[in-house]
Amino acid sequence: MTRREPRAPGPDAHVYVISVAAELSGLHPQTLRSYERMGLIMPGRTGGGGRRYSHRDIELLREIASLTAGGVGIEGVRRILELEHQVSALRARNEELQSELAATREAVRQTATTRPTGASRLPALREPSPGSAVVVWRRTRD
């Protein structure tokens, strides 16, 4: 019989009760409740309504504690967290677009190999240089 090793919970698994989350984040449990009322953190809930925090929640609480210790007010913390979320979303979208662009370039390369005439003039076949931009344009009929 093979013994199965227990898997560690993922970063989004809600496993910590409020007292443990408070200890791990260095904050008072009442502060965690206040941050939840303010909408800065949203812990999971058990069937009975008890709060359960994830590792990601603990990291967020530590970040909030660091910002407030540095003199940032709660509204400033809220705005910083919103901006960080936007930056993460934009980075993810940028990665998607870069993958799509690479796939499009590969498709154009494939097409160019079947039609060799004029293939060298296709701008999508040139590798981008650092700091360069890609411009997409279409001719319109007059």
TAZIRA-V558345 format. One record per pair of residues at least 6 apart in sequence whose ideal C-beta (glycine too) atoms are under 8 Angstrom apart, sorted by the first residue. I is the first residue (numbers start at 1). J is the second residue. Records with the same first field share a line. If there is no record, write none. Layout:
I = J  J
//
This chain:
9 = 15  55
10 = 55
11 = 54  55  56
12 = 54  55  56
13 = 54  55
14 = 43  44  52  53  54  57
15 = 52  53  54  55
16 = 24  52  53  54  55  57  58
17 = 50  51  52  53
18 = 29  32  33  43  50  51  53
19 = 29
20 = 53
21 = 29  32  43  51  53  57  58  61
22 = 28  29  31  32
24 = 58
25 = 32  58  61  62  65
26 = 62  65
27 = 61  65
32 = 41  43  51  53  61
35 = 41  61  64
36 = 42  43  51
38 = 74  78
39 = 78
40 = 60  64  74  77  78  81
41 = 53  57  60  61  64
43 = 51  52  53  54  57
44 = 51  52  53  54
45 = 51  52
46 = 52
53 = 61
60 = 81
63 = 81
64 = 77  81
67 = 76  77  80
68 = 74  77
72 = 80
101 = 134
104 = 124
105 = 124  125
108 = 122  124  125
109 = 125
112 = 119  122  125
113 = 119
119 = 125
128 = 134
//
